Amino acid sequence: MKFVKTEDLKIGMRLAKPIYNNKGVLLYDRNSKLTQQGIESVRNFKLIGIYILEPAEPLPPQSEEDVEFEKFQMVTVFSVEEELKSILERGKNNRIYNLAENIVRSYGRLDHKINFLQNLRSKEDFVYKHSLNVAILAAMICHKMNIRKEDMTETVVCAILHDIGKLTADPELLVKDDITEDEERELKAAEYSGIGIIESVFAASPNVKRVVMQAYKRLDAFHKGEEVDKNAKMVTGAKVLCVAEEYDRMTAINSAGEPQSELAQIKIMMDNPEYFEPAAVNALVGSINLLNQGTCVELSNGEKALVISPNDDNIFRPMVLCFSTNTIIDLAMTALYNDIEILDIMKTFDNRYVMSEEEIKAAVTKS
């Protein structure tokens, strides 16, 4: 499965994920081939891009729980949009705590991992879908961290609200490829304007502003490579929000190109504990499926392999079957395989070697 931008879509590509219209009606199901009409639909919906299957790639299995998760996303995003618009236009929150409690009931009490499925996004719904996903992730992380229900609900409220300022910016900036420094400053200013909105509407709940503001500052420090003030204490909700926000932002459809793989993003956060609370990152790892049995991976020794037995204690060290040698390696046996590690999930099922035009010309010249 790979992400393809709308402008690069071609007739005959197979859909890895279904396409719905803006009313939630299914238009094109998984594994269906794109037609010219389908491509036009994607353009009309102003989607940034879609996920497609490669020619040699089988259709991934989809459980009933996966279907229910997609339905929940599709239905609940309309409630998120309605609530955020109400706060912006009337300065009042109507049902945001009820909305947060619904998310907590659905995904803040799970006793097992789920497949966290990313949704398709356009400039019109980008903020709403991102905010919903961050809220779902926050609920799951809080549950794994045994955070009490009242604090969990408040953290989910903060997740729904945290990007409200971006709704005041030019929507084009949310999906633009080559954003300039001035445009980036404009988007950042809009983001921080949300703090004032939150402070006004949630004056009776000052911790809501505190959580969002602390998360903003910590993530800004991470992206700028600035040192963290070790004396600055963060509330637990802000630590959770940092992890949930960064994970969804980097692994979802975006204008910059291919989304970061889930495994690579987890590794980045684990390698930066001063910015991302290890307990929250571990809670995320304990909530979502990352390296299931049957996942194809790339190893640090150049091998490609198949995960045959996940490792719950260390997701980066499962038991794998190497394709080239047909041998089984248990990466948990660090005494034998300490120098081998998983680099990433295999990005392509297409084994054709890709050469640039310059390489081809050079090869032709030599011959």
Secondary structure as UniProt FT lines:
FT   STRAND          2..5
FT   HELIX           6..8
FT   TURN            11..12
FT   STRAND          14..15
FT   STRAND          19..20
FT   TURN            22..23
FT   STRAND          26..28
FT   TURN            30..31
FT   HELIX           36..44
FT   TURN            45..46
FT   STRAND          49..53
FT   TURN            55..56
FT   HELIX           64..90
FT   HELIX           96..107
FT   TURN            123..125
FT   HELIX           126..144
FT   TURN            145..146
FT   HELIX           149..161
FT   TURN            162..163
FT   HELIX           164..168
FT   HELIX           171..175
FT   HELIX           181..201
FT   TURN            202..204
FT   HELIX           206..224
FT   TURN            230..231
FT   HELIX           236..251
FT   TURN            255..256
FT   HELIX           262..270
FT   TURN            273..275
FT   HELIX           278..285
FT   TURN            286..287
FT   TURN            293..294
FT   STRAND          296..299
FT   TURN            300..301
FT   STRAND          304..309
FT   TURN            315..316
FT   STRAND          319..322
FT   TURN            323..325
FT   STRAND          328..330
FT   TURN            331..332
FT   HELIX           334..337
FT   TURN            338..339
FT   STRAND          342..345
FT   HELIX           357..366
//
